[in-house]
Amino acid sequence: MSEPNNKIQQSVQYLTYVLTPLCRYPENIKIVYQIDERGLLLDLDTHDKDLSRIIGKNGINAWSLRN
């Protein structure tokens, strides 16, 4: 069971690593995960002013993070 948990932690760490330089308030980054029938879902919560920076122009940053 430790291997899937390790992959989840690596995913959360990677997402934090990628998002931190984009945010003006990196201390407010919170990532919660849940596993359901479709797989792993990472839910991001951050400062309202950082939302547009994370989404990016025309949604390009959000699209890149999802794919």
C-alpha positions as CSV (number, residue, x, y, z in Angstrom):
1,M,0.0,0.0,0.0
2,S,2.9,2.4,0.5
3,E,3.6,2.7,-3.3
4,P,0.3,4.3,-4.2
5,N,0.6,6.6,-1.2
6,N,4.2,7.5,-2.4
7,K,2.9,8.4,-5.9
8,I,0.2,10.6,-4.4
9,Q,2.8,12.5,-2.3
10,Q,5.0,12.9,-5.3
11,S,2.1,14.3,-7.3
12,V,1.2,16.8,-4.6
13,Q,4.9,17.8,-4.2
14,Y,5.3,18.3,-8.0
15,L,2.1,20.4,-8.2
16,T,3.3,22.5,-5.3
17,Y,6.7,22.9,-7.0
18,V,5.2,24.0,-10.3
19,L,2.6,26.4,-8.7
20,T,4.8,28.1,-6.2
21,P,6.6,30.4,-8.6
22,L,3.3,31.4,-10.2
23,C,1.7,32.6,-7.0
24,R,2.1,35.9,-5.2
25,Y,0.9,34.2,-2.0
26,P,2.5,30.7,-2.1
27,E,1.9,30.2,1.6
28,N,-1.8,29.9,0.7
29,I,-1.4,26.9,-1.6
30,K,-3.4,24.0,-0.3
31,I,-3.7,20.7,-2.3
32,V,-6.2,18.1,-1.2
33,Y,-6.5,14.7,-2.9
34,Q,-9.2,12.2,-3.1
35,I,-9.4,8.8,-4.9
36,D,-12.6,7.7,-6.6
37,E,-13.6,5.4,-9.4
38,R,-12.1,7.7,-12.0
39,G,-8.7,7.9,-10.3
40,L,-6.8,10.5,-8.4
41,L,-8.3,14.0,-8.1
42,L,-6.1,16.8,-6.8
43,D,-8.1,19.8,-5.6
44,L,-6.3,23.2,-5.4
45,D,-7.1,26.0,-3.1
46,T,-5.2,29.2,-3.2
47,H,-5.5,33.0,-2.7
48,D,-8.1,34.6,-4.9
49,K,-5.6,37.0,-6.4
50,D,-3.4,34.0,-7.6
51,L,-6.3,32.3,-9.4
52,S,-5.9,34.2,-12.6
53,R,-2.1,33.6,-12.6
54,I,-2.6,29.9,-12.2
55,I,-5.3,29.7,-14.9
56,G,-3.1,31.8,-17.2
57,K,-4.0,33.6,-20.4
58,N,-6.7,31.7,-22.3
59,G,-6.4,29.0,-19.7
60,I,-3.1,27.8,-21.0
61,N,-1.5,27.1,-17.6
62,A,-4.6,25.2,-16.3
63,W,-4.7,23.2,-19.5
64,S,-1.0,22.3,-19.2
65,L,-1.4,21.2,-15.6
66,R,-4.3,19.0,-16.4
67,N,-2.5,17.3,-19.3
